[in-house]
Amino acid sequence: MAPTAHSPKPAGQATRHPALAMLRGALVAALVVGVNATAVSTVAAGLPGLWGALLGLLMVIVFSGAGLFALHLSRRSTPTMQLAIAMASYTGRIAVFGGLLALALNSDSLARHVNLTVLGVVAVVVVMGWMAGEIWSWSRLRVPIYDLDKEVVA
């Protein structure tokens, strides 16, 4: 049966790059939520609110995106190695994030120009949007639950 014009893939064909598909979905959702949160923050808290919201949005995109990109780069390795890379990536991102957070909380210059409360609230809201987009994308992937006759070449 040939694929129809509205069908992006023929039936049975696995998604070639699932981590990139999830990254795209999560990024779109995070940007939609982040832009709206930035607009609300700017109206509510002025210029420091704008900078706080933009910084929160940027932090979530960079840190969350790095994890999915690391998984994409490890796509040809064994499942055990992929798990190790995912765990190392997560641990490293949390360590860097914690260090940056400690610097931010102890920086008088940053506190004068950035509303840190807005930064935190927007970061949490954008993370929720990111995760919703990632879950939505994952639910639409074509991941075989059995071995195919021909392995999908990435």
BELKA-V669889 format. One record per backbone hydrogen bond with DSSP energy under -0.5 kcal/mol. NH is the residue of the N-H (numbers start at 1). CO is the residue of the C=O. If there is no record, write none. Layout:
[[NH & CO] [NH & CO]]
This chain:
[[7 & 4] [8 & 6] [13 & 10] [14 & 12] [15 & 142] [21 & 17] [22 & 18] [23 & 19] [24 & 20] [25 & 21] [26 & 22] [27 & 23] [28 & 24] [29 & 25] [30 & 26] [31 & 27] [32 & 28] [33 & 29] [34 & 30] [35 & 31] [36 & 32] [37 & 33] [38 & 34] [39 & 35] [40 & 36] [41 & 37] [42 & 38] [43 & 39] [44 & 40] [45 & 41] [46 & 42] [49 & 45] [50 & 46] [51 & 47] [52 & 48] [53 & 49] [54 & 50] [55 & 51] [56 & 52] [57 & 53] [58 & 54] [59 & 55] [60 & 56] [61 & 57] [62 & 58] [63 & 59] [64 & 60] [65 & 60] [65 & 61] [66 & 62] [67 & 63] [68 & 64] [69 & 65] [70 & 66] [71 & 67] [72 & 68] [73 & 69] [74 & 70] [75 & 72] [77 & 74] [82 & 78] [83 & 79] [84 & 80] [85 & 81] [86 & 82] [87 & 83] [88 & 84] [89 & 85] [90 & 86] [91 & 87] [92 & 88] [93 & 89] [94 & 90] [95 & 91] [96 & 92] [97 & 93] [98 & 94] [99 & 95] [100 & 96] [101 & 97] [102 & 98] [103 & 99] [104 & 100] [105 & 101] [106 & 102] [107 & 104] [108 & 106] [111 & 107] [112 & 108] [113 & 109] [113 & 110] [114 & 110] [115 & 48] [116 & 114] [119 & 115] [120 & 116] [121 & 117] [122 & 118] [123 & 119] [124 & 120] [125 & 121] [126 & 122] [127 & 123] [128 & 124] [129 & 125] [130 & 126] [131 & 127] [132 & 128] [133 & 129] [134 & 130] [135 & 131] [136 & 132] [137 & 133] [138 & 134] [139 & 135] [140 & 136] [140 & 137] [141 & 138] [143 & 141] [144 & 142] [154 & 152]]
